[in-house]
Amino acid sequence: MGSNAFGVEEVAGVRKHAFAHYLDLVVDGRVDLRPMLTHTFRLEQWPEAAAAALWASGVRRGDRVGIWSPNRAEWLQQSHKFLPSAGRD
């Protein structure tokens, strides 16, 4: 999903955020996300999930990673929990 997910689109005469349209596709069974799920984590384990995804992508200690995120307080509140674990060996 690209940055257009935060825009507004009209599909079948219904105008709403693109992300809501994407969720409708999943709910309606037109898109199956199960093949993309390789791991599951409890919500409070998101820092470990993010670190595992980066590690699986080949990111190692000392690598630089850019993170795109909307300007939200939640990111600032939670980032300190994730960033130390990202450089694991």
DSSP file (Angstrom, degrees, kcal/mol; ACC not computed):
  #  RESIDUE AA STRUCTURE BP1 BP2  ACC     N-H-->O    O-->H-N    N-H-->O    O-->H-N    TCO  KAPPA ALPHA  PHI   PSI    X-CA   Y-CA   Z-CA
    1    1 A M              0   0    0      0, 0.0     2,-0.1     0, 0.0    18,-0.0   0.000 360.0 360.0 360.0 129.9    0.0    0.0    0.0
    2    2 A G    >   -     0   0    0      1,-0.0     3,-1.8     3,-0.0     4,-0.1  -0.161 360.0 -79.5 -95.3-170.1    1.4    3.3   -1.0
    3    3 A S  G >  S+     0   0    0      1,-0.3     3,-1.6     2,-0.1     4,-0.2   0.675 116.9  79.0 -67.3 -16.2    1.0    6.8    0.2
    4    4 A N  G >  S+     0   0    0      1,-0.3     3,-1.8     2,-0.2    14,-0.4   0.662  71.5  84.0 -65.6 -12.8   -2.2    7.1   -1.7
    5    5 A A  G <  S+     0   0    0     -3,-1.8    14,-1.8     1,-0.3    -1,-0.3   0.751  88.5  51.8 -60.9 -23.0   -3.8    5.2    1.2
    6    6 A F  G <  S+     0   0    0     -3,-1.6    -1,-0.3    12,-0.2    -2,-0.2   0.480  97.7  86.0 -93.9  -2.8   -4.2    8.5    3.0
    7    7 A G  S <  S-     0   0    0     -3,-1.8    11,-2.7    -4,-0.2     2,-0.5  -0.219  83.3-106.3 -85.4-178.6   -5.9   10.2    0.1
    8    8 A V  E     +A   17   0A   0      9,-0.3     2,-0.3    10,-0.1     9,-0.2  -0.946  39.1 178.1-113.3 131.7   -9.6   10.2   -0.7
    9    9 A E  E     -A   16   0A   0      7,-2.6     7,-2.3    -2,-0.5     2,-0.5  -0.896  25.7-130.9-129.7 158.9  -10.9    8.2   -3.6
   10   10 A E  E     +A   15   0A   0     -2,-0.3     2,-0.4     5,-0.2     5,-0.2  -0.959  26.7 175.2-112.4 123.2  -14.3    7.4   -5.2
   11   11 A V  E >  S-A   14   0A   0      3,-2.6     3,-2.1    -2,-0.5    -2,-0.0  -0.994  72.0 -13.6-128.9 124.8  -15.1    3.8   -5.9
   12   12 A A  T 3  S-     0   0    0     -2,-0.4    -1,-0.1     1,-0.3     3,-0.1   0.864 130.3 -52.8  52.0  40.2  -18.5    2.7   -7.2
   13   13 A G  T 3  S+     0   0    0      1,-0.2     2,-0.5    -3,-0.0    -1,-0.3   0.476 114.2 117.6  79.1   1.7  -19.9    6.2   -6.3
   14   14 A V  E <   -A   11   0A   0     -3,-2.1    -3,-2.6     2,-0.0     2,-0.6  -0.911  49.5-158.0-106.9 123.4  -18.6    6.1   -2.7
   15   15 A R  E     +A   10   0A   0     -2,-0.5     2,-0.3    -5,-0.2    -5,-0.2  -0.888  36.2 120.1-104.4 119.4  -16.1    8.7   -1.7
   16   16 A K  E     -A    9   0A   0     -7,-2.3    -7,-2.6    -2,-0.6     5,-0.1  -0.949  67.5 -51.1-161.2 176.9  -13.9    7.9    1.3
   17   17 A H  E >>  -A    8   0A   0     -2,-0.3     4,-1.5    -9,-0.2     3,-0.7  -0.298  49.3-125.8 -59.2 139.7  -10.3    7.4    2.4
   18   18 A A  H 3> S+     0   0    0    -11,-2.7     4,-2.3   -14,-0.4     5,-0.2   0.867 109.3  60.6 -56.9 -38.2   -8.5    5.0    0.1
   19   19 A F  H 3> S+     0   0    0    -14,-1.8     4,-2.3   -12,-0.4    -1,-0.3   0.887 101.9  53.1 -58.7 -38.7   -7.4    2.9    3.1
   20   20 A A  H <> S+     0   0    0     -3,-0.7     4,-2.0     1,-0.2    -1,-0.2   0.884 107.6  51.3 -64.1 -38.0  -11.1    2.3    3.9
   21   21 A H  H  X S+     0   0    0     -4,-1.5     4,-1.7     2,-0.2    -2,-0.2   0.911 108.8  51.5 -62.6 -41.3  -11.7    1.1    0.4
   22   22 A Y  H  X S+     0   0    0     -4,-2.3     4,-1.4     1,-0.2    -2,-0.2   0.907 108.8  50.1 -63.0 -41.8   -8.7   -1.3    0.8
   23   23 A L  H  X S+     0   0    0     -4,-2.3     4,-2.8     1,-0.2    -1,-0.2   0.884 105.9  57.0 -64.1 -37.0  -10.2   -2.7    4.0
   24   24 A D  H  X S+     0   0    0     -4,-2.0     4,-2.8     1,-0.2     6,-0.3   0.890 102.4  55.5 -59.4 -39.2  -13.5   -3.2    2.2
   25   25 A L  H  <>S+     0   0    0     -4,-1.7     5,-2.0     2,-0.2     6,-1.3   0.891 111.0  44.3 -60.7 -39.5  -11.7   -5.3   -0.4
   26   26 A V  H ><5S+     0   0    0     -4,-1.4     3,-1.4     4,-0.2    -2,-0.2   0.937 113.8  49.0 -69.6 -47.2  -10.5   -7.6    2.4
   27   27 A V  H 3<5S+     0   0    0     -4,-2.8    -2,-0.2     1,-0.3    -1,-0.2   0.880 110.1  52.0 -60.4 -39.7  -13.8   -7.7    4.3
   28   28 A D  T 3<5S-     0   0    0     -4,-2.8    -1,-0.3    -5,-0.2    -2,-0.2   0.530 114.8-117.7 -76.3  -5.2  -15.6   -8.6    1.0
   29   29 A G  T < 5S+     0   0    0     -3,-1.4    -3,-0.2    -4,-0.3    -2,-0.1   0.612  83.3 118.8  80.5  11.4  -13.2  -11.4    0.4
   30   30 A R  S   <S+     0   0    0     -5,-2.0     2,-0.4    -6,-0.3    -4,-0.2   0.671  76.5  41.1 -84.2 -16.6  -11.8   -9.9   -2.8
   31   31 A V  S    S-     0   0    0     -6,-1.3     2,-0.6    -5,-0.1    -2,-0.2  -0.997  72.7-157.2-131.0 127.5   -8.3   -9.7   -1.4
   32   32 A D        -     0   0    0     -2,-0.4     4,-0.1     1,-0.1    -6,-0.1  -0.913  10.4-179.0-107.4 113.5   -6.8  -12.4    0.8
   33   33 A L    >>  +     0   0    0     -2,-0.6     3,-1.7     1,-0.2     4,-0.6   0.570  59.4  95.1 -86.5  -9.8   -4.0  -11.2    3.0
   34   34 A R  G >4 S+     0   0    0      1,-0.3     3,-1.3     2,-0.2    -1,-0.2   0.851  77.8  57.6 -55.7 -39.4   -3.3  -14.7    4.6
   35   35 A P  G 34 S+     0   0    0      0, 0.0    -1,-0.3     0, 0.0    -2,-0.1   0.769 104.8  54.2 -63.2 -20.6   -0.4  -15.5    2.1
   36   36 A M  G <4 S+     0   0    0     -3,-1.7     2,-0.7    -4,-0.1    -2,-0.2   0.617  86.7  93.0 -86.6 -12.5    1.4  -12.3    3.3
   37   37 A L    <<  +     0   0    0     -3,-1.3     3,-0.1    -4,-0.6    -1,-0.0  -0.728  37.3 156.1 -86.5 114.1    1.3  -13.2    7.0
   38   38 A T        +     0   0    0     -2,-0.7     2,-0.3     1,-0.3    -1,-0.2   0.635  67.1  19.9-108.4 -21.0    4.5  -15.0    8.0
   39   39 A H        -     0   0    0      2,-0.0     2,-0.4    10,-0.0    -1,-0.3  -0.973  63.8-149.2-143.3 154.2    4.5  -14.2   11.7
   40   40 A T        +     0   0    0     -2,-0.3     2,-0.3    -3,-0.1    -3,-0.0  -0.984  16.6 178.1-127.0 144.7    2.0  -13.1   14.3
   41   41 A F        -     0   0    0     -2,-0.4     2,-0.1     5,-0.0     5,-0.1  -0.977  34.3-105.6-139.4 149.6    2.6  -11.0   17.3
   42   42 A R    >   -     0   0    0     -2,-0.3     3,-2.3     1,-0.1     7,-0.2  -0.449  42.9-107.3 -69.0 153.4    0.5   -9.5   20.1
   43   43 A L  G >  S+     0   0    0      1,-0.3     3,-1.5     2,-0.2    -1,-0.1   0.864 120.1  54.7 -54.4 -41.1   -0.1   -5.8   19.7
   44   44 A E  G 3  S+     0   0    0      1,-0.3    -1,-0.3     2,-0.1    -2,-0.0   0.590  99.7  64.5 -72.4  -6.4    2.2   -4.9   22.6
   45   45 A Q  G X>  +     0   0    0     -3,-2.3     4,-2.1     1,-0.2     3,-0.6   0.186  64.7 116.9 -96.9  16.2    5.0   -6.9   20.8
   46   46 A W  H <>  +     0   0    0     -3,-1.5     4,-2.8     1,-0.2     5,-0.2   0.829  69.4  58.2 -58.6 -32.6    5.1   -4.6   17.8
   47   47 A P  H 3> S+     0   0    0      0, 0.0     4,-2.3     0, 0.0    -1,-0.2   0.933 109.2  44.9 -62.4 -40.7    8.7   -3.5   18.5
   48   48 A E  H <> S+     0   0    0     -3,-0.6     4,-2.5     2,-0.2    -2,-0.2   0.878 112.8  52.0 -66.3 -37.6    9.8   -7.1   18.3
   49   49 A A  H  X S+     0   0    0     -4,-2.1     4,-2.2     2,-0.2    -1,-0.2   0.924 111.1  46.4 -64.3 -44.6    7.7   -7.6   15.1
   50   50 A A  H  X S+     0   0    0     -4,-2.8     4,-2.4     2,-0.2    -2,-0.2   0.915 113.2  49.1 -64.7 -42.7    9.3   -4.6   13.5
   51   51 A A  H  X S+     0   0    0     -4,-2.3     4,-2.6    -5,-0.2    -2,-0.2   0.902 110.8  50.8 -63.6 -40.7   12.8   -5.7   14.4
   52   52 A A  H  X S+     0   0    0     -4,-2.5     4,-2.6     2,-0.2    -1,-0.2   0.896 110.3  49.8 -63.6 -40.1   12.1   -9.2   13.1
   53   53 A A  H  X S+     0   0    0     -4,-2.2     4,-1.3     2,-0.2    -2,-0.2   0.918 112.6  46.3 -65.6 -43.3   10.8   -7.7    9.8
   54   54 A L  H  <>S+     0   0    0     -4,-2.4     5,-2.4     2,-0.2     4,-0.3   0.924 113.2  49.7 -63.8 -43.3   13.9   -5.5    9.4
   55   55 A W  H ><5S+     0   0    0     -4,-2.6     3,-1.6     1,-0.2    -2,-0.2   0.918 109.5  51.0 -61.5 -44.3   16.2   -8.4   10.3
   56   56 A A  H 3<5S+     0   0    0     -4,-2.6    -1,-0.2     1,-0.3    -2,-0.2   0.768 105.7  57.6 -65.2 -24.8   14.5  -10.7    7.8
   57   57 A S  T 3<5S-     0   0    0     -4,-1.3    -1,-0.3    -3,-0.3    -2,-0.2   0.465 126.1-100.6 -84.2  -1.4   15.0   -8.0    5.2
   58   58 A G  T < 5S+     0   0    0     -3,-1.6     2,-0.3     1,-0.3    -3,-0.2   0.522  70.4 149.8  97.4   5.9   18.7   -8.1    5.8
   59   59 A V      < -     0   0    0     -5,-2.4    -1,-0.3    -6,-0.2     2,-0.3  -0.593  22.6-179.2 -75.2 129.9   19.1   -5.0    8.0
   60   60 A R    >   -     0   0    0     -2,-0.3     3,-2.6     1,-0.1    29,-0.1  -0.805  38.6 -63.9-126.8 167.9   22.0   -5.5   10.4
   61   61 A R  T 3  S+     0   0    0     27,-0.4     3,-0.1     1,-0.3    -1,-0.1  -0.218 123.0  24.2 -51.4 133.4   23.6   -3.5   13.2
   62   62 A G  T 3  S+     0   0    0      1,-0.4    -1,-0.3    -3,-0.0     2,-0.1   0.165  91.8 125.5  93.4 -17.7   25.1   -0.3   11.9
   63   63 A D    <   -     0   0    0     -3,-2.6     2,-0.5     1,-0.1    -1,-0.4  -0.404  59.3-127.3 -70.0 151.4   22.8   -0.1    8.9
   64   64 A R        -     0   0    0     -3,-0.1     2,-0.4    -2,-0.1    -1,-0.1  -0.868  26.1-172.2-102.4 135.1   20.8    3.1    8.4
   65   65 A V        -     0   0    0     -2,-0.5     2,-0.4    -6,-0.0   -11,-0.0  -0.991  14.0-146.6-130.0 131.2   17.1    2.8    7.9
   66   66 A G        -     0   0    0     -2,-0.4     2,-0.5     2,-0.0    -2,-0.0  -0.811  13.0-159.4 -94.5 137.3   14.6    5.5    7.0
   67   67 A I        -     0   0    0     -2,-0.4     2,-0.5     2,-0.0    -2,-0.0  -0.971   2.3-155.9-119.9 122.8   11.2    5.2    8.5
   68   68 A W        +     0   0    0     -2,-0.5    -2,-0.0     0, 0.0     0, 0.0  -0.842  27.9 154.5 -96.3 129.5    8.3    7.1    7.0
   69   69 A S        -     0   0    0     -2,-0.5    -2,-0.0     3,-0.0     3,-0.0  -0.991  46.4-103.0-152.2 143.0    5.4    7.8    9.3
   70   70 A P        -     0   0    0      0, 0.0     2,-1.5     0, 0.0     5,-0.2  -0.317  52.7 -93.7 -59.7 153.5    2.7   10.3    9.6
   71   71 A N  S    S+     0   0    0      4,-0.1     2,-0.4     3,-0.1     3,-0.0  -0.552  72.9 148.8 -71.1  91.9    3.4   13.1   12.2
   72   72 A R     >  -     0   0    0     -2,-1.5     4,-1.3     1,-0.1     3,-0.5  -0.970  57.0-132.6-134.0 145.3    1.6   11.4   15.1
   73   73 A A  H  > S+     0   0    0     -2,-0.4     4,-2.6     1,-0.2     5,-0.2   0.832 105.0  65.2 -62.7 -32.3    2.1   11.4   18.8
   74   74 A E  H  > S+     0   0    0      1,-0.2     4,-1.9     2,-0.2    -1,-0.2   0.890  99.6  51.5 -60.5 -39.3    1.7    7.6   18.9
   75   75 A W  H  > S+     0   0    0     -3,-0.5     4,-2.4     1,-0.2    -1,-0.2   0.939 111.5  46.4 -63.2 -46.0    4.9    7.2   16.8
   76   76 A L  H  X S+     0   0    0     -4,-1.3     4,-0.6     1,-0.2    -2,-0.2   0.889 112.6  50.7 -63.4 -38.6    6.9    9.5   19.2
   77   77 A Q  H  < S+     0   0    0     -4,-2.6    -1,-0.2     1,-0.2    -2,-0.2   0.847 120.9  33.0 -67.4 -33.6    5.5    7.7   22.3
   78   78 A Q  H >X S+     0   0    0     -4,-1.9     3,-1.6    -5,-0.2     4,-1.0   0.688  95.9  82.1 -99.0 -20.9    6.4    4.2   21.0
   79   79 A S  H 3X S+     0   0    0     -4,-2.4     4,-2.7     1,-0.3     3,-0.5   0.832  84.5  61.9 -60.6 -33.5    9.6    4.7   19.0
   80   80 A H  H 3< S+     0   0    0     -4,-0.6    -1,-0.3     1,-0.2    -2,-0.1   0.775 102.1  53.7 -64.4 -23.1   11.8    4.6   22.0
   81   81 A K  H <4 S+     0   0    0     -3,-1.6     4,-0.4     2,-0.1    -1,-0.2   0.827 116.3  37.0 -77.1 -31.8   10.6    1.1   22.6
   82   82 A F  H >X S+     0   0    0     -4,-1.0     4,-1.1    -3,-0.5     3,-1.0   0.904 102.0  67.2 -87.4 -45.1   11.5   -0.1   19.2
   83   83 A L  H >X S+     0   0    0     -4,-2.7     3,-0.7     1,-0.3     4,-0.5   0.832  98.5  51.0 -55.6 -41.8   14.7    1.7   18.3
   84   84 A P  H >4 S+     0   0    0      0, 0.0     3,-0.6     0, 0.0    -1,-0.3   0.861 111.0  49.9 -63.0 -32.2   17.0    0.0   20.8
   85   85 A S  H X4 S+     0   0    0     -3,-1.0     3,-1.1    -4,-0.4    -2,-0.2   0.659  92.5  77.3 -80.7 -14.1   15.9   -3.5   19.7
   86   86 A A  H << S+     0   0    0     -4,-1.1    -1,-0.2    -3,-0.7    -3,-0.1   0.782  87.9  57.8 -68.8 -25.7   16.4   -2.8   16.0
   87   87 A G  T << S+     0   0    0     -3,-0.6    -1,-0.3    -4,-0.5   -26,-0.1   0.047  76.7 141.0 -93.9  28.3   20.2   -3.2   16.2
   88   88 A R    <         0   0    0     -3,-1.1   -27,-0.4     1,-0.1    -3,-0.0  -0.231 360.0 360.0 -67.9 159.6   20.1   -6.8   17.6
   89   89 A D              0   0    0    -29,-0.1    -1,-0.1   -28,-0.0    -2,-0.0   0.392 360.0 360.0 -98.0 360.0   22.7   -9.4   16.4
